[in-house]
Structure formats: structure tokens, C-alpha cells
């Protein structure tokens, strides 16, 4: 059964009287090379347990099952689960869990180390980053299909940084494996996509109070196109004079903007500001 065939997908949908749900962000992969690259970048062996979120019809799941010791799939759409039981029939290393990936306690369904491999519904990408990267026991690796724009934001460097880039890069090293056209999906979404791989660090790159660190970062990005000194001063309720002195003590230009700072720059600011907020 070729699950990358639009004809087969339509036949399955007709047989089960279902259609892709926009509310669930369901777009099925129909490009075998993308499936192969997604699974291949995870470097899966029979020693691995793999978690897949939103398996849909099982096009990625079947490739994972052929390589991994165990595959746990997490699916919130009961109709997709019924289909998955057919498309992956007879696979003894498959465990299907019905539930919402953003709400379920992962430790309740997987014990020990695992890899996360998924073609994610685009609308849950950012909260998935937070859920899995900020965990004390993060996955060994994270290989995802996300929007191209998100992948580019996550891998940005100083000059194009964002809150999303900082929130990912604090906890892991992201890499774009491949960018591909939206025509690789059925139905076709409104954006192109990318395969993104993240290797989580054993612990955050810097030892910070997460709440205070991101309060500072969010204040810095709080006023678009404003100089950092003004954004931090307004967002943290610190007078402009002391804020400017702090920037200078961190060797930062008074005209610098939030997107120009590296992760290391933000850490230096955090150390100087943490006792003032």
C-alpha cells in the first residue's frame, strides 16, 4: 500500500468516510523522498524507541517501524487511529496512544531515552518545542517537519534573532536538513516546509532562572523596531540611564536592537539585570 499516492489516500478516506481536518492541521506527506530524509536524519537503530506525534495515515510510521525497536505514536484523532491500525497491521513494535501531545505527560507513555520524529501539525510547532526542549529528560534527538519560516527563525543568528530562536537555542542545537515545496503534501498547505533537526543539550546552555531570563528577552523584543535600551527600559520599568549603562557594561552599542544580540549577549544582560527585576 503506497501511502504517498493521492489515489490511495482518497480511497482510504472514502472507505473510512473521513477527510483531512483543518482544525487538526492534517496534511499528508506524498513525497517519498521527504519521508526518507525525515526518518534518515534521525539515525534510528533497533536499539531506539521513537515517539511520533500526529502519525495520520502512517506514511512516516511505517518507515519508523522498519528501523526502530519500538515506535510509540500519539494521535488525538480517533478516526486516524482506526486507519493506522489497518495501515500498520501486524507490526508488533507499535504502540498507539490516543491523546493530545500538548496535554499528555510523556513520562506516562515512554520510560527511558527516546527520539522524537514527526511531521507536525504546523499550529503546534512552538508549544512542542517548549514542551520537549525544556524537559529535564529531553529526547536524544528531535527531527521534525515544520514550516520553512519557522525553521529559518529557529536557526537564525545574531542580526535576525527572535524569541523563538532564543527559546530553542538555549536548550539545543538546531539544523535545517532540507527545505521542500508545499506540493509534497495532500491537501497542499499554504506554506513551504522544512525538515528540522535539533540535538538537545544535556542541560540548558546557560544556567538561568528561566522566568527572569525570558522576562528580559520578551521585554527586549516587546517594541518592534525600537532600540533595545528603550524596549528594556519600558518593559522592565527601569530608568533609561541605568539601562544604557548596563548595555555599555556588556559592550553593547546604545543603538543596538533586540534581533542583533546573540544568545551569549542575552546571557550577559541577564546576569546584570536579574537582581533588578
N, C-alpha and C positions, 0 to 999 in steps of 0.2 A: 504493500500500500504506500504510494508516494504522497506524503502529506504536504509536499511543496507544490503539488498540482492543484491549480484552481478548480479544475473539473472535479477532482476527488473531494476537495473541501466543500464544494457546493453539494455534492452527493451526500456527504456526511451531514451537512446542515439540513438538507431536505429529509433525510432519514430520521434525524432526531428532532426535527421541527424546531430548529434554533437558528439564530443569526448572530453575527458579531455584535456585541453590546458596546455602544459608545461609552456608556456610563462606567464600564469596566476597563475601558481603554484597550479593547480587543482588536488587534491587527495581527494576522497570522503570517509568519515568515514563509515566503515561497521561493526563496533563493538558497539553494543547497550550499553554495559557496559561503554564504554568510553563516549558516548553521555550522558548517565545518570549522570556520575561523573562530566562532564563538567558543565552541567546545574545545578546539585545539589550543586556544590561548590559555586555557585553564590547566593544561598539563595533567590530565586526570589519569590515575592508575587504579588498579584493582584494590589498592590499599585505601583509597579515598571514599569518604562519604560526601555526597554532593546535595546541596539544597537548591531546589529550583522554585522560584516564585512565579505564579501565573503561567503554568505549562500549556494552557489552551488545549489544542488538539493532540499535542505530544510530539511535535516535529523535533524539538530540541531534546525532549525527554528520552526518546528512543536512542539517540546518539549517546546521551549520557549513560544510559543503561548498559550500552555495549562496552563502555570503558571503565565505569566506576564499580566499586564493591557494593555500594548501596546508594540509591537515589531517593531522597525524600522530596515530594512535590507538595507545595502549599497552594491550594486553589480555593477561591471563595465562591465561584460559580458552580453550583451543583450540576448544571447541565454539562459543563465541561468535564466534570469528574466522571459522569456516566460515559461520555465519549472516550475519555482517557483509559477507562477500564477495558475498552474494546481495542483501541489502537495500540495499547501496551499489554495486551493479553498474554499471560504465560510468563511474564517477567517476575521472577522470584525476588529480585533485588530492588523492587519498587515498593515504596510506602506512600500512600496517598493520604494527605491530611486536608480536611475541609476547614478553612478558616481565613481570616484577614491577616495578611502579613504584618500590617501596621499595629495590630492589636494583640496578636498571639505571643506568648512567651516562648521564644525559640528553644530555650533550655528544656522545655517540656516535651519537645519533639525530637531534638537531637542532643545526644550526650557526646562529649569529646570534640575533637577537631573536625572541621569540615570546610568545604569550599562552596561559595555561593556562585551559581551560574544561572543567569536568567535573561530572557528577553522581556524586560519590564514594561508593564503599562506605564506610559510616559508620565502620567499625572502623579505617580507615587515615587518618582525618582529621588527627589530631595529628601523626603522623610525616610526613605530606605537607606540613603547614605548615613543619616544621623543614627538611625536605629542600629545599624550593623557596625559602623566605624567607632562609635562611642562606647560600645560594649566592652566590658572587661575582658571577655573572651571573644574577640572578633574572629571572623573566618580567616583561614590561612590565605585565601585569595578571593577576590571579588571580580567576576567577569560578567559584564552587563551590556545589553543593548539599550542605549539611551538616545535622546535627541542629539543631533550633531551640535547644536548650540550649547547644550548642557555639557557635553564632553569638552568642548573648547573652553568653556568657562572654568570647568574643574581643573584643567591642566594649564591655566593661564600663569604667566609670570609677572613680576613687578612691571607696572605700566598698564596692565589690563586686569588686575586682581579684583575680586568681588568677595562678598561674604561667603558665597557658596565655595569658591576656590579655597579660601582660608579654612572653612569648616571641614573640608576634605583633606587638604594637605597637612593639617595639623595631626591627622591620625593615620595617614597612609600616603603612598607614592602612586599617583595616577598616571596612566599612559593611554593614549589613543592608539588602538591597534589598527583600526580601519574605519573609514567613513564610506557610507554607501547610500544609494538612492532610495527614495521612498517607494519606488516601484518594486522593491524587494518584499513588500507587504501586500496582503489582501485582507480586507479592503485597504486601499492606499491612504496613509495618514497625510496630514498637511505639511509635514516636515521631513527632511532627510535625517538619517540616523547614523550612529557610530557604535563600534564595539569599544568599550572602555574597560581597562583592567586596572585594579587597584590592589597593591600589596600593603595590607595594614601593618603598621609598626607594632611592636610588642607593647609599647605604651606611647602616649602622645609625645610628639617631637619635643615639646617643651612642657615643663611642669607648671601648670597654671591652674588657678581657680576658674573653672570653665565659665561660671556665671559672670564673674567680673571681666574675664578676658573678652567674652563675646558682647558684653555691655559696652566695652570700649570700642570694639570693632564696629558694632552696629551704630554707635554714635558717630564714628568716623565716616561711615557711609550714609549717614542719615540725611545729609543735604547734598543732593546731586549737583555736580559742577562747582561746589564750594571748596574753598581752601580748607585743608584739614584742620588748621588752627581754629577756624570759625565753627566747623562741624563739631569738633571735640568740645570746644568751649560751651556751645549751646546745648549739645547733647548730654554733657556730664555736669552742667551747671558749675563750671569752673571759669573764673575770670580769664579774659583773653591774655592778659600779661603773663600770668603763671603758665598758661598753656603754651604760649610761644616760647617761654624759657625752657619748658620740658622738651619741646621739639628741637630746640637748638642743642640741648644737652645730649640728645640722641643723634646728633649730627644730621638732622633733617632740615631741609630748606623751608623757610617760612611760607613759601608759596606752594608747597607740595600738596597733592590731593590724595585721597584715600587709596585710589586704584594704583598709585605709584609705589606704594610700600610693599616690601617683601614680607614674608611670614616672620623672618628674623626681626625686621623693623617693628612689627606689631608686638613681638615679644619684648623688645626693649622698651616700647611705650608702656606696655602692661606693667613692667617692673617699676616704672616711675610713677604710674598713675594708680596702681592698685590700692594704695593706702589713702587715696584722696577721694575715693568714691564709695 
